[in-house]
Amino acid sequence: MESKQRNAGNTGNRRRRDRAARMQKRQQRQCAVAEISENEESPPIRQKRPPTRKKRIKEPVFQEDIVDGFAFLCFKSYEDLQVSPSMACTLLNIK
């Protein structure tokens, strides 16, 4: 049982060593590229940023208040008011 634990520990150490070796090689390549670019005096190449993601709306489009058994809807904008009947039709499968 102890031999299994030793082998498991060795694989973890081996992974760490392999990762460290890869990181060192990558760093050496970057240094070599930096030296070449210093000699050429060209501007460094920048990676493009990933596109920003749109934030989802956490709040509903409307608020509903119930007073004496009647439901009143409040919309934030006139466009939301215009869109809501079409949304209701699609939810209820009405054409």
Biopython code that builds the backbone (N, CA, C, O; Angstrom):
import numpy as np
from Bio.PDB.StructureBuilder import StructureBuilder

atoms = [
    (1, "MET", "N", (0.827, -1.191, 0.000)),
    (1, "MET", "CA", (0.000, 0.000, 0.000)),
    (1, "MET", "C", (0.874, 1.258, 0.000)),
    (1, "MET", "O", (0.533, 2.267, -0.617)),
    (2, "GLU", "N", (1.996, 1.177, 0.699)),
    (2, "GLU", "CA", (2.884, 2.325, 0.722)),
    (2, "GLU", "C", (3.485, 2.589, -0.652)),
    (2, "GLU", "O", (3.729, 3.738, -1.023)),
    (3, "SER", "N", (3.722, 1.514, -1.408)),
    (3, "SER", "CA", (4.302, 1.704, -2.737)),
    (3, "SER", "C", (3.338, 2.442, -3.650)),
    (3, "SER", "O", (3.768, 3.231, -4.491)),
    (4, "LYS", "N", (2.035, 2.196, -3.498)),
    (4, "LYS", "CA", (1.051, 2.916, -4.309)),
    (4, "LYS", "C", (1.083, 4.405, -3.984)),
    (4, "LYS", "O", (0.997, 5.242, -4.882)),
    (5, "GLN", "N", (1.205, 4.730, -2.706)),
    (5, "GLN", "CA", (1.252, 6.130, -2.307)),
    (5, "GLN", "C", (2.526, 6.792, -2.832)),
    (5, "GLN", "O", (2.503, 7.951, -3.246)),
    (6, "ARG", "N", (3.619, 6.064, -2.815)),
    (6, "ARG", "CA", (4.871, 6.624, -3.323)),
    (6, "ARG", "C", (4.758, 6.906, -4.817)),
    (6, "ARG", "O", (5.202, 7.950, -5.294)),
    (7, "ASN", "N", (4.162, 5.968, -5.553)),
    (7, "ASN", "CA", (4.007, 6.172, -6.989)),
    (7, "ASN", "C", (3.099, 7.357, -7.275)),
    (7, "ASN", "O", (3.347, 8.136, -8.195)),
    (8, "ALA", "N", (2.044, 7.486, -6.477)),
    (8, "ALA", "CA", (1.131, 8.614, -6.676)),
    (8, "ALA", "C", (1.862, 9.926, -6.420)),
    (8, "ALA", "O", (1.639, 10.908, -7.129)),
    (9, "GLY", "N", (2.722, 9.951, -5.424)),
    (9, "GLY", "CA", (3.492, 11.149, -5.143)),
    (9, "GLY", "C", (4.487, 11.460, -6.244)),
    (9, "GLY", "O", (4.727, 12.624, -6.565)),
    (10, "ASN", "N", (5.068, 10.414, -6.824)),
    (10, "ASN", "CA", (6.041, 10.616, -7.900)),
    (10, "ASN", "C", (5.386, 11.201, -9.140)),
    (10, "ASN", "O", (5.977, 12.038, -9.822)),
    (11, "THR", "N", (4.165, 10.764, -9.436)),
    (11, "THR", "CA", (3.505, 11.306, -10.625)),
    (11, "THR", "C", (3.204, 12.785, -10.431)),
    (11, "THR", "O", (3.298, 13.566, -11.378)),
    (12, "GLY", "N", (2.846, 13.174, -9.227)),
    (12, "GLY", "CA", (2.597, 14.593, -8.953)),
    (12, "GLY", "C", (3.864, 15.413, -9.097)),
    (12, "GLY", "O", (3.856, 16.502, -9.671)),
    (13, "ASN", "N", (4.969, 14.864, -8.559)),
    (13, "ASN", "CA", (6.254, 15.561, -8.678)),
    (13, "ASN", "C", (6.690, 15.629, -10.131)),
    (13, "ASN", "O", (7.227, 16.640, -10.585)),
    (14, "ARG", "N", (6.455, 14.546, -10.852)),
    (14, "ARG", "CA", (6.846, 14.515, -12.263)),
    (14, "ARG", "C", (6.066, 15.558, -13.055)),
    (14, "ARG", "O", (6.621, 16.254, -13.906)),
    (15, "ARG", "N", (4.785, 15.654, -12.767)),
    (15, "ARG", "CA", (3.958, 16.657, -13.448)),
    (15, "ARG", "C", (4.477, 18.062, -13.167)),
    (15, "ARG", "O", (4.556, 18.901, -14.064)),
    (16, "ARG", "N", (4.827, 18.302, -11.914)),
    (16, "ARG", "CA", (5.353, 19.621, -11.551)),
    (16, "ARG", "C", (6.656, 19.910, -12.293)),
    (16, "ARG", "O", (6.861, 21.007, -12.814)),
    (17, "ARG", "N", (7.540, 18.893, -12.330)),
    (17, "ARG", "CA", (8.815, 19.080, -13.029)),
    (17, "ARG", "C", (8.593, 19.330, -14.519)),
    (17, "ARG", "O", (9.219, 20.210, -15.109)),
    (18, "ASP", "N", (7.695, 18.547, -15.120)),
    (18, "ASP", "CA", (7.402, 18.735, -16.547)),
    (18, "ASP", "C", (6.840, 20.128, -16.800)),
    (18, "ASP", "O", (7.226, 20.797, -17.758)),
    (19, "ARG", "N", (5.936, 20.556, -15.946)),
    (19, "ARG", "CA", (5.334, 21.883, -16.107)),
    (19, "ARG", "C", (6.395, 22.974, -15.946)),
    (19, "ARG", "O", (6.425, 23.942, -16.706)),
    (20, "ALA", "N", (7.267, 22.802, -14.944)),
    (20, "ALA", "CA", (8.330, 23.789, -14.727)),
    (20, "ALA", "C", (9.266, 23.841, -15.937)),
    (20, "ALA", "O", (9.701, 24.917, -16.345)),
    (21, "ALA", "N", (9.572, 22.677, -16.503)),
    (21, "ALA", "CA", (10.446, 22.642, -17.684)),
    (21, "ALA", "C", (9.777, 23.348, -18.860)),
    (21, "ALA", "O", (10.430, 24.101, -19.583)),
    (22, "ARG", "N", (8.475, 23.110, -19.057)),
    (22, "ARG", "CA", (7.758, 23.787, -20.146)),
    (22, "ARG", "C", (7.759, 25.293, -19.943)),
    (22, "ARG", "O", (7.954, 26.056, -20.889)),
    (23, "MET", "N", (7.541, 25.717, -18.702)),
    (23, "MET", "CA", (7.515, 27.153, -18.417)),
    (23, "MET", "C", (8.889, 27.779, -18.673)),
    (23, "MET", "O", (8.973, 28.888, -19.201)),
    (24, "GLN", "N", (9.957, 27.082, -18.304)),
    (24, "GLN", "CA", (11.303, 27.604, -18.544)),
    (24, "GLN", "C", (11.591, 27.719, -20.036)),
    (24, "GLN", "O", (12.164, 28.712, -20.485)),
    (25, "LYS", "N", (11.191, 26.698, -20.810)),
    (25, "LYS", "CA", (11.393, 26.759, -22.261)),
    (25, "LYS", "C", (10.630, 27.929, -22.861)),
    (25, "LYS", "O", (11.156, 28.651, -23.708)),
    (26, "ARG", "N", (9.399, 28.115, -22.425)),
    (26, "ARG", "CA", (8.575, 29.210, -22.932)),
    (26, "ARG", "C", (9.221, 30.550, -22.601)),
    (26, "ARG", "O", (9.248, 31.458, -23.431)),
    (27, "GLN", "N", (9.744, 30.665, -21.371)),
    (27, "GLN", "CA", (10.380, 31.909, -20.959)),
    (27, "GLN", "C", (11.655, 32.166, -21.771)),
    (27, "GLN", "O", (11.937, 33.306, -22.140)),
    (28, "GLN", "N", (12.416, 31.117, -22.046)),
    (28, "GLN", "CA", (13.625, 31.271, -22.848)),
    (28, "GLN", "C", (13.280, 31.719, -24.263)),
    (28, "GLN", "O", (13.964, 32.568, -24.835)),
    (29, "ARG", "N", (12.204, 31.140, -24.835)),
    (29, "ARG", "CA", (11.776, 31.556, -26.178)),
    (29, "ARG", "C", (11.374, 33.023, -26.180)),
    (29, "ARG", "O", (11.715, 33.766, -27.101)),
    (30, "GLN", "N", (10.650, 33.435, -25.151)),
    (30, "GLN", "CA", (10.215, 34.830, -25.075)),
    (30, "GLN", "C", (11.413, 35.760, -24.948)),
    (30, "GLN", "O", (11.425, 36.836, -25.546)),
    (31, "CYS", "N", (12.420, 35.359, -24.177)),
    (31, "CYS", "CA", (13.627, 36.180, -24.039)),
    (31, "CYS", "C", (14.352, 36.277, -25.376)),
    (31, "CYS", "O", (14.847, 37.343, -25.742)),
    (32, "ALA", "N", (14.415, 35.162, -26.107)),
    (32, "ALA", "CA", (15.080, 35.166, -27.410)),
    (32, "ALA", "C", (14.336, 36.076, -28.378)),
    (32, "ALA", "O", (14.959, 36.824, -29.131)),
    (33, "VAL", "N", (13.019, 36.018, -28.363)),
    (33, "VAL", "CA", (12.214, 36.883, -29.230)),
    (33, "VAL", "C", (12.399, 38.340, -28.828)),
    (33, "VAL", "O", (12.459, 39.218, -29.688)),
    (34, "ALA", "N", (12.490, 38.602, -27.523)),
    (34, "ALA", "CA", (12.678, 39.970, -27.046)),
    (34, "ALA", "C", (14.030, 40.519, -27.501)),
    (34, "ALA", "O", (14.131, 41.685, -27.881)),
    (35, "GLU", "N", (15.064, 39.681, -27.464)),
    (35, "GLU", "CA", (16.389, 40.128, -27.909)),
    (35, "GLU", "C", (16.379, 40.452, -29.399)),
    (35, "GLU", "O", (16.962, 41.446, -29.832)),
    (36, "ILE", "N", (15.716, 39.611, -30.171)),
    (36, "ILE", "CA", (15.631, 39.851, -31.615)),
    (36, "ILE", "C", (14.865, 41.141, -31.886)),
    (36, "ILE", "O", (15.270, 41.947, -32.724)),
    (37, "SER", "N", (13.763, 41.329, -31.176)),
    (37, "SER", "CA", (12.956, 42.525, -31.411)),
    (37, "SER", "C", (13.679, 43.789, -30.945)),
    (37, "SER", "O", (13.481, 44.859, -31.521)),
    (38, "GLU", "N", (14.516, 43.676, -29.908)),
    (38, "GLU", "CA", (15.293, 44.841, -29.476)),
    (38, "GLU", "C", (16.288, 45.238, -30.559)),
    (38, "GLU", "O", (16.525, 46.423, -30.794)),
    (39, "ASN", "N", (16.864, 44.242, -31.211)),
    (39, "ASN", "CA", (17.825, 44.531, -32.274)),
    (39, "ASN", "C", (17.130, 45.179, -33.465)),
    (39, "ASN", "O", (17.697, 46.065, -34.104)),
    (40, "GLU", "N", (15.913, 44.751, -33.769)),
    (40, "GLU", "CA", (15.178, 45.300, -34.903)),
    (40, "GLU", "C", (14.457, 46.601, -34.553)),
    (40, "GLU", "O", (14.089, 47.365, -35.445)),
    (41, "GLU", "N", (14.257, 46.851, -33.274)),
    (41, "GLU", "CA", (13.555, 48.031, -32.771)),
    (41, "GLU", "C", (12.150, 48.170, -33.372)),
    (41, "GLU", "O", (11.733, 49.261, -33.759)),
    (42, "SER", "N", (11.448, 47.070, -33.441)),
    (42, "SER", "CA", (10.055, 47.103, -33.889)),
    (42, "SER", "C", (9.144, 47.080, -32.662)),
    (42, "SER", "O", (9.526, 46.543, -31.622)),
    (43, "PRO", "N", (7.958, 47.649, -32.770)),
    (43, "PRO", "CA", (7.063, 47.659, -31.614)),
    (43, "PRO", "C", (6.615, 46.239, -31.267)),
    (43, "PRO", "O", (6.471, 45.402, -32.159)),
    (44, "PRO", "N", (6.397, 45.963, -29.992)),
    (44, "PRO", "CA", (5.977, 44.612, -29.597)),
    (44, "PRO", "C", (4.573, 44.295, -30.124)),
    (44, "PRO", "O", (3.729, 45.181, -30.256)),
    (45, "ILE", "N", (4.348, 43.039, -30.416)),
    (45, "ILE", "CA", (3.050, 42.594, -30.919)),
    (45, "ILE", "C", (2.140, 42.330, -29.725)),
    (45, "ILE", "O", (2.504, 41.606, -28.798)),
    (46, "ARG", "N", (0.971, 42.918, -29.760)),
    (46, "ARG", "CA", (0.009, 42.728, -28.673)),
    (46, "ARG", "C", (-1.090, 41.780, -29.125)),
    (46, "ARG", "O", (-1.522, 41.799, -30.277)),
    (47, "GLN", "N", (-1.522, 40.965, -28.200)),
    (47, "GLN", "CA", (-2.622, 40.063, -28.510)),
    (47, "GLN", "C", (-3.933, 40.829, -28.425)),
    (47, "GLN", "O", (-4.080, 41.746, -27.618)),
    (48, "LYS", "N", (-4.881, 40.440, -29.268)),
    (48, "LYS", "CA", (-6.180, 41.101, -29.247)),
    (48, "LYS", "C", (-6.959, 40.661, -28.016)),
    (48, "LYS", "O", (-6.891, 39.505, -27.599)),
    (49, "ARG", "N", (-7.689, 41.592, -27.452)),
    (49, "ARG", "CA", (-8.528, 41.269, -26.304)),
    (49, "ARG", "C", (-9.768, 40.522, -26.778)),
    (49, "ARG", "O", (-10.266, 40.770, -27.876)),
    (50, "PRO", "N", (-10.262, 39.615, -25.955)),
    (50, "PRO", "CA", (-11.510, 38.950, -26.339)),
    (50, "PRO", "C", (-12.659, 39.947, -26.259)),
    (50, "PRO", "O", (-12.596, 40.892, -25.472)),
    (51, "PRO", "N", (-13.698, 39.760, -27.049)),
    (51, "PRO", "CA", (-14.810, 40.711, -27.014)),
    (51, "PRO", "C", (-15.499, 40.695, -25.655)),
    (51, "PRO", "O", (-15.621, 39.651, -25.014)),
    (52, "THR", "N", (-15.943, 41.866, -25.233)),
    (52, "THR", "CA", (-16.625, 41.951, -23.949)),
    (52, "THR", "C", (-18.011, 41.341, -24.073)),
    (52, "THR", "O", (-18.686, 41.510, -25.088)),
    (53, "ARG", "N", (-18.420, 40.645, -23.052)),
    (53, "ARG", "CA", (-19.721, 39.995, -23.066)),
    (53, "ARG", "C", (-20.784, 40.972, -22.603)),
    (53, "ARG", "O", (-20.544, 41.817, -21.740)),
    (54, "LYS", "N", (-21.961, 40.841, -23.193)),
    (54, "LYS", "CA", (-23.063, 41.702, -22.794)),
    (54, "LYS", "C", (-23.601, 41.227, -21.450)),
    (54, "LYS", "O", (-23.742, 40.029, -21.207)),
    (55, "LYS", "N", (-23.894, 42.180, -20.593)),
    (55, "LYS", "CA", (-24.444, 41.835, -19.295)),
    (55, "LYS", "C", (-25.922, 41.505, -19.438)),
    (55, "LYS", "O", (-26.656, 42.184, -20.156)),
    (56, "ARG", "N", (-26.341, 40.474, -18.760)),
    (56, "ARG", "CA", (-27.742, 40.094, -18.797)),
    (56, "ARG", "C", (-28.529, 40.972, -17.836)),
    (56, "ARG", "O", (-28.030, 41.388, -16.790)),
    (57, "ILE", "N", (-29.761, 41.240, -18.215)),
    (57, "ILE", "CA", (-30.624, 42.044, -17.362)),
    (57, "ILE", "C", (-31.135, 41.151, -16.238)),
    (57, "ILE", "O", (-31.783, 40.135, -16.489)),
    (58, "LYS", "N", (-30.842, 41.532, -15.009)),
    (58, "LYS", "CA", (-31.281, 40.734, -13.870)),
    (58, "LYS", "C", (-32.700, 41.099, -13.452)),
    (58, "LYS", "O", (-33.428, 40.274, -12.901)),
    (59, "GLU", "N", (-33.079, 42.327, -13.718)),
    (59, "GLU", "CA", (-34.406, 42.779, -13.328)),
    (59, "GLU", "C", (-35.396, 42.503, -14.450)),
    (59, "GLU", "O", (-35.021, 42.530, -15.622)),
    (60, "PRO", "N", (-36.652, 42.237, -14.111)),
    (60, "PRO", "CA", (-37.649, 42.048, -15.168)),
    (60, "PRO", "C", (-37.937, 43.367, -15.879)),
    (60, "PRO", "O", (-37.627, 44.440, -15.361)),
    (61, "VAL", "N", (-38.529, 43.281, -17.064)),
    (61, "VAL", "CA", (-38.817, 44.470, -17.859)),
    (61, "VAL", "C", (-39.920, 45.302, -17.200)),
    (61, "VAL", "O", (-39.960, 46.522, -17.361)),
    (62, "PHE", "N", (-40.800, 44.651, -16.470)),
    (62, "PHE", "CA", (-41.910, 45.374, -15.853)),
    (62, "PHE", "C", (-42.044, 44.983, -14.384)),
    (62, "PHE", "O", (-41.494, 43.978, -13.933)),
    (63, "GLN", "N", (-42.794, 45.813, -13.651)),
    (63, "GLN", "CA", (-43.129, 45.519, -12.261)),
    (63, "GLN", "C", (-44.635, 45.361, -12.168)),
    (63, "GLN", "O", (-45.387, 46.066, -12.841)),
    (64, "GLU", "N", (-45.067, 44.440, -11.336)),
    (64, "GLU", "CA", (-46.495, 44.187, -11.213)),
    (64, "GLU", "C", (-46.926, 44.464, -9.781)),
    (64, "GLU", "O", (-46.351, 43.932, -8.832)),
    (65, "ASP", "N", (-47.940, 45.297, -9.638)),
    (65, "ASP", "CA", (-48.520, 45.593, -8.335)),
    (65, "ASP", "C", (-49.960, 45.102, -8.332)),
    (65, "ASP", "O", (-50.690, 45.306, -9.302)),
    (66, "ILE", "N", (-50.367, 44.463, -7.254)),
    (66, "ILE", "CA", (-51.744, 43.982, -7.145)),
    (66, "ILE", "C", (-52.438, 44.802, -6.064)),
    (66, "ILE", "O", (-52.027, 44.811, -4.903)),
    (67, "VAL", "N", (-53.507, 45.494, -6.477)),
    (67, "VAL", "CA", (-54.279, 46.331, -5.563)),
    (67, "VAL", "C", (-55.744, 45.937, -5.693)),
    (67, "VAL", "O", (-56.324, 46.037, -6.773)),
    (68, "ASP", "N", (-56.331, 45.496, -4.610)),
    (68, "ASP", "CA", (-57.748, 45.113, -4.574)),
    (68, "ASP", "C", (-58.109, 44.133, -5.687)),
    (68, "ASP", "O", (-59.184, 44.245, -6.276)),
    (69, "GLY", "N", (-57.241, 43.185, -5.982)),
    (69, "GLY", "CA", (-57.544, 42.169, -6.981)),
    (69, "GLY", "C", (-57.239, 42.569, -8.404)),
    (69, "GLY", "O", (-57.409, 41.752, -9.309)),
    (70, "PHE", "N", (-56.792, 43.797, -8.645)),
    (70, "PHE", "CA", (-56.433, 44.241, -9.993)),
    (70, "PHE", "C", (-54.909, 44.256, -10.120)),
    (70, "PHE", "O", (-54.201, 44.616, -9.179)),
    (71, "ALA", "N", (-54.429, 43.871, -11.265)),
    (71, "ALA", "CA", (-52.983, 43.861, -11.508)),
    (71, "ALA", "C", (-52.612, 45.067, -12.358)),
    (71, "ALA", "O", (-53.186, 45.291, -13.423)),
    (72, "PHE", "N", (-51.651, 45.837, -11.877)),
    (72, "PHE", "CA", (-51.156, 47.005, -12.600)),
    (72, "PHE", "C", (-49.705, 46.743, -12.977)),
    (72, "PHE", "O", (-48.896, 46.336, -12.143)),
    (73, "LEU", "N", (-49.391, 46.981, -14.233)),
    (73, "LEU", "CA", (-48.027, 46.788, -14.716)),
    (73, "LEU", "C", (-47.362, 48.141, -14.927)),
    (73, "LEU", "O", (-47.971, 49.063, -15.469)),
    (74, "CYS", "N", (-46.115, 48.256, -14.498)),
    (74, "CYS", "CA", (-45.325, 49.475, -14.699)),
    (74, "CYS", "C", (-44.130, 49.113, -15.576)),
    (74, "CYS", "O", (-43.380, 48.188, -15.261)),
    (75, "PHE", "N", (-43.955, 49.836, -16.667)),
    (75, "PHE", "CA", (-42.851, 49.594, -17.585)),
    (75, "PHE", "C", (-41.827, 50.712, -17.449)),
    (75, "PHE", "O", (-42.177, 51.855, -17.151)),
    (76, "LYS", "N", (-40.576, 50.378, -17.666)),
    (76, "LYS", "CA", (-39.498, 51.360, -17.537)),
    (76, "LYS", "C", (-39.453, 52.327, -18.708)),
    (76, "LYS", "O", (-39.055, 53.481, -18.548)),
    (77, "SER", "N", (-39.858, 51.864, -19.885)),
    (77, "SER", "CA", (-39.837, 52.735, -21.054)),
    (77, "SER", "C", (-41.016, 52.403, -21.962)),
    (77, "SER", "O", (-41.663, 51.366, -21.814)),
    (78, "TYR", "N", (-41.280, 53.302, -22.901)),
    (78, "TYR", "CA", (-42.379, 53.110, -23.841)),
    (78, "TYR", "C", (-42.102, 51.917, -24.762)),
    (78, "TYR", "O", (-43.026, 51.204, -25.153)),
    (79, "GLU", "N", (-40.832, 51.704, -25.106)),
    (79, "GLU", "CA", (-40.463, 50.576, -25.958)),
    (79, "GLU", "C", (-40.765, 49.249, -25.274)),
    (79, "GLU", "O", (-41.213, 48.300, -25.919)),
    (80, "ASP", "N", (-40.518, 49.183, -23.963)),
    (80, "ASP", "CA", (-40.829, 47.964, -23.219)),
    (80, "ASP", "C", (-42.328, 47.688, -23.235)),
    (80, "ASP", "O", (-42.752, 46.536, -23.318)),
    (81, "LEU", "N", (-43.122, 48.742, -23.156)),
    (81, "LEU", "CA", (-44.574, 48.597, -23.204)),
    (81, "LEU", "C", (-45.012, 48.049, -24.556)),
    (81, "LEU", "O", (-45.919, 47.220, -24.624)),
    (82, "GLN", "N", (-44.376, 48.506, -25.632)),
    (82, "GLN", "CA", (-44.741, 48.039, -26.966)),
    (82, "GLN", "C", (-44.318, 46.589, -27.199)),
    (82, "GLN", "O", (-45.004, 45.851, -27.905)),
    (83, "VAL", "N", (-43.216, 46.187, -26.624)),
    (83, "VAL", "CA", (-42.691, 44.843, -26.840)),
    (83, "VAL", "C", (-43.439, 43.805, -26.012)),
    (83, "VAL", "O", (-43.531, 42.650, -26.429)),
    (84, "SER", "N", (-43.968, 44.173, -24.868)),
    (84, "SER", "CA", (-44.565, 43.198, -23.955)),
    (84, "SER", "C", (-45.742, 42.423, -24.543)),
    (84, "SER", "O", (-45.831, 41.226, -24.271)),
    (85, "PRO", "N", (-46.663, 43.011, -25.335)),
    (85, "PRO", "CA", (-47.746, 42.186, -25.896)),
    (85, "PRO", "C", (-47.226, 41.099, -26.835)),
    (85, "PRO", "O", (-47.759, 39.989, -26.852)),
    (86, "SER", "N", (-46.202, 41.406, -27.606)),
    (86, "SER", "CA", (-45.659, 40.382, -28.501)),
    (86, "SER", "C", (-44.975, 39.277, -27.700)),
    (86, "SER", "O", (-45.020, 38.109, -28.087)),
    (87, "MET", "N", (-44.343, 39.644, -26.584)),
    (87, "MET", "CA", (-43.726, 38.635, -25.727)),
    (87, "MET", "C", (-44.791, 37.747, -25.108)),
    (87, "MET", "O", (-44.609, 36.532, -25.020)),
    (88, "ALA", "N", (-45.904, 38.338, -24.677)),
    (88, "ALA", "CA", (-46.983, 37.567, -24.065)),
    (88, "ALA", "C", (-47.586, 36.603, -25.076)),
    (88, "ALA", "O", (-47.915, 35.469, -24.729)),
    (89, "CYS", "N", (-47.733, 37.038, -26.315)),
    (89, "CYS", "CA", (-48.293, 36.173, -27.359)),
    (89, "CYS", "C", (-47.382, 34.977, -27.619)),
    (89, "CYS", "O", (-47.857, 33.855, -27.797)),
    (90, "THR", "N", (-46.090, 35.217, -27.640)),
    (90, "THR", "CA", (-45.170, 34.104, -27.885)),
    (90, "THR", "C", (-45.157, 33.140, -26.713)),
    (90, "THR", "O", (-45.026, 31.932, -26.910)),
    (91, "LEU", "N", (-45.290, 33.649, -25.503)),
    (91, "LEU", "CA", (-45.306, 32.769, -24.334)),
    (91, "LEU", "C", (-46.576, 31.931, -24.282)),
    (91, "LEU", "O", (-46.545, 30.772, -23.869)),
    (92, "LEU", "N", (-47.690, 32.518, -24.702)),
    (92, "LEU", "CA", (-48.971, 31.811, -24.658)),
    (92, "LEU", "C", (-49.293, 31.111, -25.974)),
    (92, "LEU", "O", (-50.346, 30.487, -26.103)),
    (93, "ASN", "N", (-48.391, 31.211, -26.950)),
    (93, "ASN", "CA", (-48.579, 30.606, -28.280)),
    (93, "ASN", "C", (-49.836, 31.123, -28.970)),
    (93, "ASN", "O", (-50.568, 30.358, -29.597)),
    (94, "ILE", "N", (-50.080, 32.423, -28.851)),
    (94, "ILE", "CA", (-51.218, 33.065, -29.506)),
    (94, "ILE", "C", (-50.686, 33.853, -30.693)),
    (94, "ILE", "O", (-49.653, 34.515, -30.600)),
    (95, "LYS", "N", (-51.410, 33.773, -31.824)),
    (95, "LYS", "CA", (-50.977, 34.529, -33.014)),
    (95, "LYS", "C", (-51.887, 35.691, -33.275)),
    (95, "LYS", "O", (-51.678, 36.436, -34.231)),
]
sb = StructureBuilder()
sb.init_structure("model")
sb.init_model(0)
sb.init_chain("A")
sb.init_seg("    ")
for serial, (resi, resn, name, xyz) in enumerate(atoms, 1):
    if name == "N":
        sb.init_residue(resn, " ", resi, " ")
    sb.init_atom(name, np.array(xyz, "f"), 0.0, 1.0, " ", f" {name:<3s}", serial, name[0])
structure = sb.get_structure()
